[in-house]
Amino acid sequence: MALSMKSCSGRVAAPRQVAKAGRKAVVVRADGAFIGSTTNIIMVASTTLCLAAAKFGLAPSAKMGAVGLKLTERPVDLLSNDPSGFTAADTLAMGAAGHGIGIGIVLGLKGIGAL
């Protein structure tokens, strides 16, 4: 089945040629101004606080499960050399939560014009 390139008015539309960007046209640079900026400090602080809260038993983790509003210790099948039982899954989960909180803070401050 052949497809025709006709528009609604019945005229034949010419196919467009899309120019490909050469490899030399793409410029990638690393901006050193982000390190130490307000946004960077907010992201580092929120991620660190979430990781510390889970590490010291103030937030739910693989070892400390939430039952209602209380944290109770539960058996863990994941092996960890950490004395408090902090696992790789805890690190990923709390890192993601810290980034989510940090993004909310940054966007909120940008929304009100304080950042």
N, C-alpha and C positions, 0 to 999 in steps of 0.2 A: 504494500500500500504506500503510494507516494504522497508525501505531504507537500502541499503548495503553500507558498508564503504570500498569501493575499490578505490585504487588510479589509476592513469592513466596507470600504468604498470600492473594492474590486481591483485596486491597483496592486501590482506586485511589489513587495518590499525587498529592497536589496539587503543581503546579509551584511552585518557589520563585522569588521575585523577588529579584534581586541589586541592591542599591543601588549606584549609581555614585558614586564620590567626586567631589565638585566640584573645580574648579581651585583654589579657595581653601583646600581642606582639605590640600593638599600643601605642605609646608614644606621649603624647600631653604636650607641655610646653609653657609657656608664657615668651617671651623674653622682658625684661624691657629695652633693649638697644634702642628700637624704639622711645620711648618717649624722645623728645628733639633732635632727630637726624635731619639732614638736610632735609631728605625726609618728616619727620613729620612736620617740620616748613613750608615747601613749601605747603603741603596739607592744613594745618590749615590756612595759610595766604591767599591762593587762594579761599578757601571756605568762609572765613570771608569777603573778599573783594567783592565777588559776592553777599553775603547776605546783606551787607551794601549798595551796589549800588542799589539793588532792594528796600530796606527799605527806603532809602532817595530819591527815585524817579529818580535815574540816569540810571536805567535799566528797561526794560519792566517787568510788574507784572500784577496781576489780575486787579488792579485799574488803572494802567498807561499803556495804550496800545500804541503800536508803529504804527504811521501813517507816512509812508515814513521814514524820519530820525528824526522825532519829536515825543516826547511822549505826548499823550493827555489823560486827565482823562476821564474814562468811568464808567458807572454805574456797580456795582458789586452785584451779587445775593448772594455771599458767605458772611456769617456773620463772623465778627471778632471783638474782643474786643480791637484790636490794634487801636490807634488813626490815624495812617497813612493808615489803611486798609490792612495791611500785613496779608495774609492768610496762612493756612497750605499748600495749593498748591504752593504758592510762595516760602515757605521754602523748600519744596521738589525739586522744579524746580531749584532754585538758588543753593541749596546744590549739586544737580547733576551737574550743570554747573561748579561750583567751583571745584568739584572733577575731572571733565573732563579736565579743564584747568590745574589743579595740576598734573594730570597724564601726560599730554603733556609736562609740564616743566620738570618733573622728568625723563621721558624717553629721552627727548631731551638732557638734561645735561649728562645722562648716555651714550648716543650715542656719544657725543663728548669727553667723558672721563673726564668731569669736576665734576662728582659726583661719 
